[in-house]
Amino acid sequence: MNMIPHLPTAADVDAAAVRLAGVAVRTPLVFSPVLSELTGGRIFVKPETLQRTGSFKFRGAYNRMSQIPVELRAAGVVACSSGNHAQGVAAAAKLLGMPAVIVMPTDAPSLKRERTIALGAQVVDYDRTTDDRDAIANAIAAERGAIFVPPYDDPDIIAGQGTTGLEIVADLAAQGLAPDIVSANASGGGLMAGIALAVKARVPDARIIVAEPALFDDHARSFKSGVRERNASATGSFCDALLAPTP
């Protein structure tokens, strides 16, 4: 996986919100009485399952791909994903009139595979226990002259995902509130990186808490060691969308 070329900023998230306006769904922020009672706080949930393709991943994919020059779009894009980024890229490609090839693990949920194909993308299989998905995707991109769209370590992907954070802050502000804590899960970390940029720029005292599957806590271990840690296994959790090999 290539290192991120430059660090995204809160201004990049603002620019992404402009590109996504009228294209991405502005999902609601819903108060949860049950979770609030359990925790003793005021808990709000942002259901990105209501987003295009059922995942926040569309935000980053469209923000990245909409900036590809028109003259380069005919060669298309390539991505690797177990399903959510795959569908986000496929949906964005369809909207932008671009072909898309998705490198997917053989154990990806069949429904995600079917929906990716239904959106018009070509799917290429790989074995996540033995194959290097990035090498496969980059080889396809080189052969076709296509553009590789990373699942998380890209400034435009992060900025697009960060628009969820903008909406959280804005929706709470409309009620005279500000977030004390914003929490979400992490695989590659693009969503939480974007949320942190957006939220901290507006509410500096807000805490950002990341959740990871047991035994796939590469972010926690990376922060502790100061280097980019890898997960020891590529399988072993039913959280199939949260098994990125590294942050």
Protein Blocks (a to p, Z undefined) as FASTA:
>chain_A
ZZdfbdcdfklmmmmmmmmgokaccddddddfklmmmnopacddddfklpghhiaklmmm
mmmmmmpcfklmmnopadddfklmmmmmmmmmmmnopacdddddfkbcfklmmmmmmnop
acddddfklpcfklmmmmmmmmnopacddfklcfklmmmmmmmmmmmmmmmmmnopacfb
dcdddfklmmmmmmmmmmmmmmmmbccdddddehiamkmmmmmnopacddfbfghiablm
lmcfbZZ
